[in-house]
Amino acid sequence: MTSLTLVRRIAARPSIVFDALTTPDGIACWWGPDAGPVLLAETDVRIGGRFRVRFRMLDGSEHESSGEYLEVVRPERLAMSWRWQGSEDPNESLVEIDLRASAEGTELTFTHSRLRDEDSRRSHEEGWNGALDKLQRHLSRN
Amino acid sequence: MVNYNAQLDRTFAALVDPTRRAILARLEREDGASVSELAKPFAIKLPAVMKHLDVLDDAGLITRSKVGRTVTVRLSPEPMRAAMEWLRRYERFWSRSLDRLAAYAERKEAEARKSGR
């Protein structure tokens, strides 16, 4: 549960998806959970280069995250460290994105891990998910 | 916010251990159990179980109440709820962002095809 994995099948070739993920123009068009604007997008897409993105949500709140590119293999794979600006979550985490060419275009596998710390990531691998899912059902009954 | 993060750290740290997760899972099924009932399925001694219960108690994940000589342990859902809400915020952020990324990339693909690339 302290890592999050999402998969999307996208009707676009991997190079187009990769550029959408890494160019400021691309990022400005999708980054953020609602239709609020991206206020700033900077990327230096090479190993050791940094990114910084700031966006405003429709409720007026502004959020900024930044990090370092750890792996850059266009158009297949991107890994970067991740940290929210401010006190929202002071921990550094890891974002990994894999793009696989498919008949319809691209299968994108997104993972955000180390969301709390190394220990909790390990326990995730041990199958923590099941136990927490049960607890979650319990909680939603209350 | 500092307290909020300290509480989350305590919650996640408490959840790292498989014995403690098993105890919580059991308390999720049964609404309250005695310490000796909780200790039974584990190949560890009672003092070790007590230590795990101390960690869970410190994290606010359980409550203990004593009636006569029996200590009853119950699940205390609030810290778990907070931890899940914290994780759900990440899920919402990425799930919606990736939907928008997909829509954007598909528009770019359509444009590229129209211009014959």
Chai-1 contact restraints between the chains, C-beta under 6 A:
chainA,res_idxA,chainB,res_idxB,connection_type,confidence,min_distance_angstrom,max_distance_angstrom,comment,restraint_id
A,M1,B,L87,contact,1.0,0.0,6.0,A-B,restraint_1
A,L4,B,Y90,contact,1.0,0.0,6.0,A-B,restraint_2
A,L4,B,E91,contact,1.0,0.0,6.0,A-B,restraint_3
A,L6,B,W94,contact,1.0,0.0,6.0,A-B,restraint_4
A,L6,B,L98,contact,1.0,0.0,6.0,A-B,restraint_5
A,R8,B,L98,contact,1.0,0.0,6.0,A-B,restraint_6
A,R8,B,A102,contact,1.0,0.0,6.0,A-B,restraint_7
A,I10,B,A102,contact,1.0,0.0,6.0,A-B,restraint_8
A,I10,B,A105,contact,1.0,0.0,6.0,A-B,restraint_9
A,A11,B,E106,contact,1.0,0.0,6.0,A-B,restraint_10
A,A12,B,A105,contact,1.0,0.0,6.0,A-B,restraint_11
A,A12,B,E106,contact,1.0,0.0,6.0,A-B,restraint_12
A,A12,B,E109,contact,1.0,0.0,6.0,A-B,restraint_13
A,I16,B,A105,contact,1.0,0.0,6.0,A-B,restraint_14
A,I16,B,K108,contact,1.0,0.0,6.0,A-B,restraint_15
A,I16,B,E109,contact,1.0,0.0,6.0,A-B,restraint_16
A,V17,B,A105,contact,1.0,0.0,6.0,A-B,restraint_17
A,A20,B,L101,contact,1.0,0.0,6.0,A-B,restraint_18
A,A20,B,Y104,contact,1.0,0.0,6.0,A-B,restraint_19
A,A20,B,A105,contact,1.0,0.0,6.0,A-B,restraint_20
A,C29,B,Y104,contact,1.0,0.0,6.0,A-B,restraint_21
A,W30,B,R100,contact,1.0,0.0,6.0,A-B,restraint_22
A,W30,B,L101,contact,1.0,0.0,6.0,A-B,restraint_23
A,W30,B,Y104,contact,1.0,0.0,6.0,A-B,restraint_24
A,W31,B,S97,contact,1.0,0.0,6.0,A-B,restraint_25
A,P33,B,R92,contact,1.0,0.0,6.0,A-B,restraint_26
A,P33,B,F93,contact,1.0,0.0,6.0,A-B,restraint_27
A,P33,B,R96,contact,1.0,0.0,6.0,A-B,restraint_28
A,S87,B,M1,contact,1.0,0.0,6.0,A-B,restraint_29
A,R116,B,F12,contact,1.0,0.0,6.0,A-B,restraint_30
A,D119,B,V16,contact,1.0,0.0,6.0,A-B,restraint_31
A,S120,B,F12,contact,1.0,0.0,6.0,A-B,restraint_32
A,S120,B,V16,contact,1.0,0.0,6.0,A-B,restraint_33
A,S123,B,V16,contact,1.0,0.0,6.0,A-B,restraint_34
A,A131,B,R21,contact,1.0,0.0,6.0,A-B,restraint_35
A,A131,B,A25,contact,1.0,0.0,6.0,A-B,restraint_36
A,K134,B,A25,contact,1.0,0.0,6.0,A-B,restraint_37
A,K134,B,E28,contact,1.0,0.0,6.0,A-B,restraint_38
A,L135,B,E28,contact,1.0,0.0,6.0,A-B,restraint_39
A,L135,B,M80,contact,1.0,0.0,6.0,A-B,restraint_40
A,H138,B,E28,contact,1.0,0.0,6.0,A-B,restraint_41
A,L139,B,P77,contact,1.0,0.0,6.0,A-B,restraint_42
A,L139,B,R81,contact,1.0,0.0,6.0,A-B,restraint_43
